[in-house]
Amino acid sequence: MLRALTHRSARDAEGHDNERLEFLGDAILELRVSERILDAFPEASEGELTRLRGWMVSARNLTVVAERLNLGEHLRLSRSEDSVGGRHKQRLLANALEAVIAAIYRDGGYAAAAAVIDAQIVTPSLALHQAGALHEFAYKSALQERAHAAGLPLPVYHLVEATGPEHVKQFTVEVRLADGTLGRGAGGTKKQAEQRAAAAALAALT
């Protein structure tokens, strides 16, 4: 478990850190989440399941879980990494959580790892989904993950216009990636318009 909490900036004399465990934990996490949502949503299409899984295993969602578990307090970091807020960095926390999952798997087997994933990630995420809260950040999170994977800066959202009286105002938002990908969406709130713009941009990337 100590290795799972060791960032590469604080690797030991033998060069050990949590990156290899992170690799394994990522695979275990995707497998367990896939199993659970396949059973939970028997009528969902492959695309719907893929989007839901993508959000559940996203760096943003894993960071929320890691913060709830106070994982950052237990990380082994170099002084320089610690001084620049490493204990609160999204990618660092998400990676550490995946490494911890792998450590649990190696110590206790798949059942032990699955139990932790269910309790800490799947069950809270399904509760958000059932409450209708998932849509508030699913597409923006997915677009951010896509940009990160492509080595691009974060997507930039721009309010194009806001029309109509206050009680029925409609907002139009554009989102742009550094590679030129553009999406536009409209909605009754800025957040809704941003989500629809992100969904349009994701569609343009597929």
N, C-alpha and C positions, 0 to 999 in steps of 0.2 A: 504493500500500500504506500510505503514511503516513496517508492519510485514513481508511482502514479501521481504524486503531488509535487514532483520535482520538475520544474521548468528547465528548459535547455540552458538558460542563463546561469543555473545553479547546479549543472550536472556534476556528478562526483568524479573522483580521480580516474575512474575506469570509463568515464564518458557516458554514464547512464543517465537518462532523463525519461520523461513520460511519453515521448513521441511514438515509440513502437506500440506501447499500450493503447495510446489514443487510436492508432490504426485499427487495432483489434476491437476496441470498444465501439468504434463507429459501426463496424459490421454487425456486432451483436445487437446494438441498439436498433439498427434498421430492421434486422430480422424480427426482433420481438415486437416492435411497433407494427410491422407488417402483419404479423400473426393476429395481434389484438384488433386492429381496425378491420381486417378481413372478416373476422367473426362478428364485430360490432355493427358493421354496415353491409349486410348480405346483398342489398340491392344497389350498392354504389358501383359506379363504373370504374374502370382502371384509372382513368384520368382523375376522378374525384379522390380515389384512394391515394394516388401519387401526390396530389396537392396536400391532402391532410397529413400524410406521412412527412412530406417535405417541411411542413410547418412544425410538426412535433419534434423533428430532429434538427431543426434550424439552430444556428448559433444563438439567435435571439431567445428562443424558448429555453434552450439549455442553460443560458446565462441566468434566466429567471429562476430556474431550479437550483443552480449552483449558489446563487445569492440567498435563496431561501434556506439552503443548508449551511450557509456561512463558509463555503468551501474556500473562498479567497483568504480567510484568516489562517488556513492551514497550508497554504502553498509555500514551497521552498523556492525562493527567488534570489537573484543577485541583488546587491544593494542598489545598483543602478536601475534595475527593472522595478524594484519596489519603490524607488524614489519618484518614478514617473507614473505611478498609479497602476502598476501591473496587477495588483490584487483585484482590480475592478474592471480590467479590460475584457470585453465581450469574448473575443476569440480565445484568449488565454483561459478564461473560466470554462467555456464550453469544451475546450480540448481536455482540460483537467477532469471534467465530469466524465467524459468518454473513457479516459484512462482509468478512472476509479471503477467504472463498470467492468472494464477488462480485468482489473485486479481482483474484483469480486468473483468474476467468472473463473479465473485461474485458481483461486483459493477454494471456491465452493461449488463450482460447476454452473451449468446453464440455468438450472432452476433458481439458484440463489441470485444470479444476475437478473433474471427475468422478474423475480419478486421485487427487486429494487426499482427496476424500470417501470413496472406496473404501478407501484405505490408513489413514486416520485415524479414520473413523467406522464405515463399514459392516463391514469385516472384523473389527475388535475386537468390535463388537456382535453379529455373527453367531456369533463364538466363544463369547460369553457365552450366547447362546441355545442353541447346541448342547450346551453344558456343563450346561444346565438351571438356570443362575443367573439368567436374565432374570426369571423369575416372582417373584424375591425383592423386586423393587421396581417392577415394571411398573405395577401397578394404583395403588399409592400415588403414584407419580410422575405418572400420568395424572390422578388426582384433584387433586393439587396444581396441575397445569397448568390444569385446568378452573376451579379456584377463583381462580387468578391472573387468568385471562382474564375472569372475571366480576367482578373487583375485590373479591373476598372475602378475608378473612384465611385463613391456612393451616388445613386440616382439623385437628380436635382428636380424638385417639384416647383412649378410656377403657376400661380393663379392667373388664368387668362381673363376671366370675367365673373362678375356676380350680378345676376339680374333678378328682377321681380321684387315685390314687397317683402318686408322683413320676415313675415310669418310663413312665406312660401318661397323664400329666396333659393335660387339655383346657382350652383357654383360650377365653373368649368376649369379643370386643371390639366396642365401638360406635364409630362415627366420625360426627361431626356437622360440618356446615358452618354458617356464619353465617346462611344463608338458610333454615335449618331442615331441610335434606336430611339424612337419617339412613341409615346402613347398619350392619348387624350381621353378624359372621362368627365362625366357630369353627375352631380348628385345634390341632394338637399342639404348636405353639410360639406365642409372642406375635406374632412376625413373620408367621407364616402366617395367624393370626386377623386381624391388621391388614390383610393383603392381601385377604382374603376380605370383610372389612368395606368396604374401599375399592371392591372390585368391585361389591358390592351397592349402594353409594352411586352409583357411575357408572351402574349399570343404572337406578336411580331417576331419574337426570337425563336419560335418553334417552327 
